Amino acid sequence: MRAVRYYGPGDVRLDEVPEPTPSVKQVKIKVRPVDSRCHICGSDLHSWHEILPVSPTATKSHVVTQEKLPVIMGHEFSGVVVQTGPEVDASRFHIGGHVVVEPLLSCMQETCPFCSAGSRNLCRNATFIGIGGRGGGLAEYICVDQDLVYPLPPNVPLDVGALMEPLAVAWHAVKRSNIKAGDKVLVLGAGPIGLLAARVARAFGAAWVGVSEPALKRRELALKNGASAVFDPTVQGTDVVSETARITAGRGVDIVLDCAGTQKTLDTAFMAVKPRGHIVNVAVWEKRPLLDIDSLTYKEVNLTSVLAYDLVHPEMLRAIAEGRFRVEGLDSLVTRRISLEDVVNKGIKALIYEKDEHVKILVSPDLRPEAPNAKL
């Protein structure tokens, strides 16, 4: 089968690899049009520049997967069940069923204080399908342990199903903010996670959600995904802190979700949040920031951070199935659909160099390349 594999920074190739066969407790999934980590993610862009800490190398295997580079890419994916192992729960999975995967992998050792406490995302050896090994969504097929596979609610199409993984990140972040109905929330950065966080905050009862984002397209999408107001922090005369103070009668917002991870957004968060409010860092930082501790002290601000998610999918998918979180319009975040052959030039590089034009680029093994005989 065809699979996009990561060999190292700047080296991503489309290879022919053996089609996987499920073990006794695994589900074999065909990655369909509009699915799979086929949503090229921010971590893929980081990988293009440098090997991630949760990734193996060409010479060192990952502790959990025991795999070295190259590995198949893709951790944001949905698909169709085509085969199940003999011990898979037949009440949950059937041939033709639409499913989504929670790709978090951890050591699951009894001696691990995090795995044994149910906080797998904090395991010191945690990684992800499509980054650390065990297949990936940027392939025609993948076999996944049934414990990591969830049936999609009937109202979720496969292309939107591929957004469930980043939605889980946003869901976890908003829950960690201690949000209450009626809260006012400021989201800094309207990449995929920021846009989804705005929508999740609304679903959790936020009365007002402001989004600060330089890119026009992303500000427009924010207004379609729960934002009450949007701000361009690069425009002279736009003061996000003053605007939020005006909207909150000088009090400040209850919650700030920093989904950008820059010194400027961190400083903005400190100034925009109310006394005893909550700041949640959702971003992965490229540089170590300066922390103005007095800004926290004088307001008694609660500053916390989140790392991916853990077992968020059941609660989130139940909320979707029951209509408490609406998925209509989520496909607006998908700004391009491409083939496996176009992953590098039309996918990774487009998200790096055309940030103003794209949010989520979805890869489908069933699509044909834009150019004949295209190669990575």
N, C-alpha and C positions, 0 to 999 in steps of 0.2 A: 504494500500500500504506500501511498505518498504521505510524507510527514515533513513538517518544517522543523529542523533541528538547530539548536544553539551550540556552536563550537567555542564561542568566546566573543569578546568585544569586537563588534564590526564584522562578525563572521556567522551568518545565518544562512543555512542551505536547505534546499528542497531535496530530500533523499527518498529512495525506495527502501523501505524497511519491512520486515516480516509482519504480517497481520497478526494481532494478538489473539490468544485463545483464553477464555475466562477460566479461572480456577473455581473451586467448588462453591465459594461464597462471593463470586464476582458477577457483575453485570457488564455485558458487552454492549457498547453504545456506538451507534453510527452518528457521526457529527454531521448534521444536516445543514442545508442552506441557512444561513443566519443563525449560527450558534457559536459554539466553542470560543474559547479564549481567543477565539476568533474575534473577540473584542480585544483588540490590541490594547494592553494596559500600560499604565505609567511605569510599572516595574519592568516591562519589556523594553521601554525606552532607556531606563537606567542600565539594563543589561547590555544594550547596544554600546554603551560607553565604558562600562566596567562590570566585572563579575560581582553579582550580589552576594552578601554574606550568607544567604540561605541556599546558595547554589554550590554544587560540587565544582571541581576544577578538572582539567584534563589528566591530572596526576593524583588527585585526592578524592576518594569517594565520599558521598554524603553519608553521615552516620546512620540516618534512618533508611534511605533507599538503597544504599550500597552501590550507587551508580556514579560513574564519572561522566564528564562531558565527552561527546555531545549528548544532549537530552532533547526529547521532543518538547516543543514549546506549547503554551496555551493553558491557562487555568480558569478562564471565564468562558464556560461553554454549556450548552444544552444539547440534547440529541434524542435519538430514538433507540429504544431497546431492541436489539436484534438477537440476543442470546443470553441465557442465564445459566450459572453454575447449578449443579444438582441440589445444593443446600441453600439456594437463594429463596427468600420469603416470597412465595407465589401470590400471597395476598396483596403484596405491595407492587410487584413488578410483573409485567406481562409483555410478550413480544408485541412491538408496535407502540408501547407506551412512551409518552414524552417525559423526559427526566432532566434534572439539573444536578450538578455535582458540587459539594462543598470540598474544595481541593486541599484543605489544610491537613498536613501530615505531621505527626509528632512521634516521639519514641515509645509512648504508652507503656513505659516500665513502671512497675510498682514502686521503685525507688525514686522515681521522678516526683518531686513535690508538686509540680504544676499539673502534669497529666493525671496524677492520682487525685488531685483536688478538682478536676474538671475544668482546668484552665489550659487546654492544649496549646492555645496560641502563645502562651508564655513559656512553653517548653524551650529549654536552651538549645535544643536540636531541631526545632520546628522548621518545616519547609512547606512547599506546595507542589502538588501535581503540576507538571508543566514548567517547573523551575528547578526542583530538586531531583526530578525523575519520575518513574512509574507512568510513563506515557504523557500525553498532553492533548489538548483540544485542537491543536493545529495539525490534525491528522484525520484520516478517513475513519478510523476506528480507535476506540480506547476501551480497556477493561478496568473497572474500578470496583473496589470492595463495596459491598452493598450498604454498609454502614455510612458511607459518604455520598450515597445516591438518594435523591428525593424525587418522587413523582411531581410533575408540574401540575398546578391547578388547571382545570379545563379552560379557564378564561385567559391563560397566558400562552401566547404564541411562542414558537421556538426562538424567534429573533429577540423577543423581549426576555425570554428565559435565559438567554446568554448574559443578561444584565443582572441576574440574581446575585452573582458573586460580588460585584461592586456595590449592589444595593445592600448586601449583608454588612459590608464595611460601614456604610452610612447609617444603617439601622443600629449597629453596635455603638457607633459614636454618639448618636442622638440619645440613646438610652443611658449612656455613661454621663451625659450632661445633667441628669436629674431633671429633665424637662417636665413642666407642668402645664396643664391647659391654661391658656391666656398669656403665656410667656412671649416675650419679644426676643427674636433670635437674629444674630448677624452672622452670615456665612462669608468667609474671606476666601475667594478663589472659586471659580465656577467651572472647574474641570468636571469630569464625570462624577467623582465623589461629592464635590460641592453641590452640583445640581441635584443629585439624588438626596443629599442631606437636607436641602431646602424642602424637597417634597416630603421626606420622612418627618421633618419637624412639623410641617402642616398636619400630617396625619396624626401626630401625637398631640395636637391641640394648640400649636403656636398661633397666637393672634396676629403676629406680624413677623415677616421674615425679610430681612434686607440682604442683598448679595452685592459684594464688591468684586468687580472683575474688569480687567482692561479690554478684553476682546469683545467686540460688538456682538458677534454671533452668539457667544456664550451668554451675554447679558440678555439677549432676546430669548434664548432658550430658558434662562432662569425665570423670566416672567411667565413662561408657559408651564413651569414646573414648581409652582408654589411661592415664588418671590412676590412680595408686596411692593418692593422698590428695588431698583438696581443703581449702582454707582460705578463710575469709571474713575478709579483713583489716580489715573495718569493725566486727567484733564485739569488744567490750571483753574483754581477756584473751587474744585470739588474737595470738600473736607468730610470724609466719611464719619469721623468722630463727631463733628458739629451737627451733621445731618441726623445721626442716631440720637444725639442729645436732644435735638429739637423734637423728634418724633416721640421720645420718651419723657418729655417735659423735664429734661435736665437730669433724669435719674441714671440713664445708661441702660443698655440692653441686659436682659437676664442671662443670656448665653451667647458666647462667641465660639464658632466652630472654625478653626484655622485649617483650611484645606489647601493652602498655598505653600506654607513653610518658608517664608522669607523674613528677614529682619524687620522689614516695613510692616508686614501683616501682623507679626508678633507684637510690635509696638502699638499698632492700631488696636489690637485686641485688648491690651492692658488699659488703654485710654477709653475705649468704647464700652467696656463692661461696667455694670453697676457695682457698688459696694456689696460684697458677699455674693457676687454673681459667679458664673462658671465659665471658664475658658477650657475648651477641649482642643488639644493639638491632634489633628487627623493626618497631617502631612508627614512624609518622609523627607528629612532634611538632607541637603547636599553639603551644607556648611554648618558648623557649630555656631549658634546664635549667641548674642549677648543678652543676658537676662537682667532687666532692671528690677531687682528684687523689691526695692522700695515701692514700686508701682503696685505690687501685690500686697505688700505689708499695709500700706495706708488705706487700702480698700478691703483688706481681709478677703482677697479673691481666692477662689478655688481653681487651681490650675492642674489639669490632668491630661493624660494622653491615652490613645488607643492603638492597639496593634491588631489589625485585621478583624477577627471575630472568632467565636467558638460556639458551635451548636446554635447559631442564630437562625439558620435556615428553617427549622420546624416552626418556630413562632412566626417568622416573617411570612412563610408560605401559607400558614393558617390564616393570618390576617388578610392576605391577598384573596384566598379562597372565600373568606367570609365577607369580602367587600369593604373591610376596614382600611385597606390600602389599595387605591385604585391604580391599575397599571396602564390605563388608557393614555396614550400620548407619550409613553416612555420611549417608543420607537423613534421619537423626534431626536433623541440623543445620537442615533446612528446616522452619521453624516456621509458614510461611504460603505459600499459592499464590494469586496474584492475576492479574488481567487487565492489559493495557496501560492501560485507562481508570483503573485504581485505583492506578497507580504512585505518585502523590504522596501521597494521603491514607492509603491502606492499605499503602504501601511505605515511601517516604522518611520521612514524618512518623512512622510507626509505629516505625521503627528509631531515630529521634531521641528520641521521647518515651516509648516503651515498651520501653526497653532490657532490662528484667527479663523481658519476655515473648517477645522474638524474637531469633533469631540470624541466620538467612538467610531472606530472603523471595524466593521465586522467581516470576518473571513469565513468563506464557505468552500469546503472541498468540492462542492458540486458546481461552483461557478467556473466559467472559463476565463483564462487570462485576457486582459485588455489588449495585449499585443500578441500576435501569433508567435509560438515557440518561445514564450517568455521564460526567462531564467532568473533566479535570485541573484 
